[in-house]
Amino acid sequence: MERTNSGDADGTEQHARAATAANAGEPGRASGGGTPAGTEGAAGVKGVAGTEGAAGRTAPVPPGRAMNTFSPADEEKRRGVRRMKATATGLLLFVALVYVLAKVAEGAGAGPWAGYVAAAAEAGMVGALADWFAVTALFRHPLGLPIPHTAIIPTKKDQLGVSLGEFVGENFLSEEVVRQRLRAVGIGSRLGVWLADPEHADRVTAELAAALRGALTVLRDSDVQAVVGEAITRRADAQEIAPGMGKMLEKIVVDGGHRRFVDLVVSRAHDWLVFHDAQVMDAVQGGAPGWTPRFVDRKVGERVYKELLRFVTEMRDSPSHPARGALDRFLTDFAADLQSDTDTRARVERLKGEVLGRGEVQDLIASAWTAVRSMIVSAAEDERSELRLRVRASLLSLGARMATEPKLQAKVDSWVEGAAVYVVTTYRKEITSLITDTVAGWDAEHTTRKIEAHIGRDLQFIRINGTVVGSLAGLLIYVVSRALGA
């Protein structure tokens, strides 16, 4: 029975390999020729096993087809399984032959020893057949008969995937296990020692710079400008600016911060009047009535210019000038109105809306983003830029602190543990579903053959052990029964 089933199984395996070879481009094997597994056939197409063909290159196996293809290592394991099957079957045939010869010898009056040998051989056959049935039932129906609770792996593949997912979720993705494993690793101290190495800090800096350049390259300027402009506009519309401006102006006036600005304006006004005296007098004369004499207009213009220059000069030279005091009082009152006067605040809000709605402001936002983007990209590309040097120095400093400060190590460990626990507890179902969905997507027959290739050799040792143990048990039982019968 073992020989028949083994031959059937081997025939099925050879047929499956031929079909796989035909699909993967192995004309020689598909047609029953002698082309080695995984090499190129007549058409020069590389085989599924991924070994080198005529071109000398290895055909990669896509990750998604890992359970639907056989690698060279899998083929070698399958050959090992077939050798062990032949060994176990040969042992079964051997004990069967011994049993026949022992019974013949016993019938011919060879002596009591023939009974002992026959009993041992008979029990060995029973053990071998029982273990053959158990091993075969894992992967297929023995002798092709649909016996209940056989072909366990192909029929229970999806249930096994669900059970495996639940096992991983309960024993590997629990909060206690994650915290215990991460705490034992000591990520904070290890990361600190790693970052404290200048070579590693340079590597991280380069990777961060590359990521930053990539992100800025992928982002379209128009999209970023639209988002930034909308964010600024929405933020400005949502928040009233008049009270804040009033508080800032009040602080400036109290601290006297506006006086330098007034000094600058008055000084520039004085210099302008000195160099543009003729223009000022011409402007005054031009505004005079037409019936006044020319010399009168000229005298009036000269007088107005001199008084204006005197006023500006006194205001420039005298910090306690009445005009300065009037300006202080005006700014103080205006700061108070910005904070409390309803009409003033409403006018400021209307002005804010008009300014934000102008195209020039949006163009300014766009140009600002373009300038910032160019500056960041340029700094990220330059290894000696201030940005990269500061990032590198910060990483080295952080690594040195993490390597020597237990409090910082504890903080980092706590952050990593918290993040890992959040991920495994929040997405545990999604992680385990990856296992169950992946197993469910595997082809049942092919998966069965692949699992058998990995563990079948050890299972054949179960058959061999069953034959040996059965023989010893049968011999022992026969000896005990003969002793009790005597």
Protein Blocks (a to p, Z undefined) as FASTA:
>chain_A
ZZmmmmmmmmmmmmmmmmmmmmnopaklmnopabdehiacfkopacfkopacfkopacdd
dfklmmmcccfklmmmmmmmmmmmmmmmmmmmmmmmmmmmmmmmmmnonajklmmmmmmm
mmmmmmmmmmmmmmmmmmmcehhiacehiaklmmmmmmmmmmmmmmmmmmmmgfklmmmm
mmmnommlmmmmmmmpmklmmmmmmmmmmmmmmmmmmpcfklmmmmmmmmmmmmmmmpcf
klmmmmmmmmmmmnommmmmmmmmmmmmmmmmmmmmmmmmmmmmmmpcfkbcfklmmmmm
mmmmmmmmmmmmmmmmmmkbfklmmmmmmmmmmmmmmmmmmklmmmmmmmmmmmmmpmkl
mmmmmmmmmmmmmmmmmmmmpmkbmklmmmmmmmmmmmmmmmmmmklmmmmmmmmmmmmm
mmmmmmmmmmmmmmmmmmmmpcfklmmmmmmmmmmmmmmmmmmmmmmmmmmmmmmmmmmm
mmmmZZ
